[in-house]
């Protein structure tokens, strides 16, 4: 009976190790196939709204301002605010969620919306994207810190 129990333990342990190895290989294959660059995602450009501040002067200083590096779920986000003519004109991602397939999928779905809404609002005060609550919050935090640097 001792030998049978030992064989059962060996079989169960071996099966567990084999399944784990298969899972790791599967995840790596999926991660390498699913990788997308955030820069290649289409971002809707929305015509900026007019902010009445001396008609020709915006609320920010022109230039590029990096936001803080913010942890999100299983990765990090860091944005750079691009200011032209005193207005937020673009947002570049210096660091974006890409460590896992899940984080890349959430980023691919939420980032274009967050960027276009922030540019339209001319601030980091945008609504969270459904299904991307943590990504939205981290984006807002990084952008807010960049806009503090850009503020006149």
Buried (B, 14 or more C-beta within 10 A) or exposed (E): EEEEEEEEEEEEEEEEEEEEEEEEEEEEEEBEEEEEEBEEBEBEEEEBEEEEEEEEEBBBEEEBBBBBBBEBBEBBBBBBBBBEEBBBBBBBBBBBBBEBBBBBBBBBBBBBBBBBBBBBBBBBEBEBBEEBBBBBBBBBBBBBBBBEBBEE
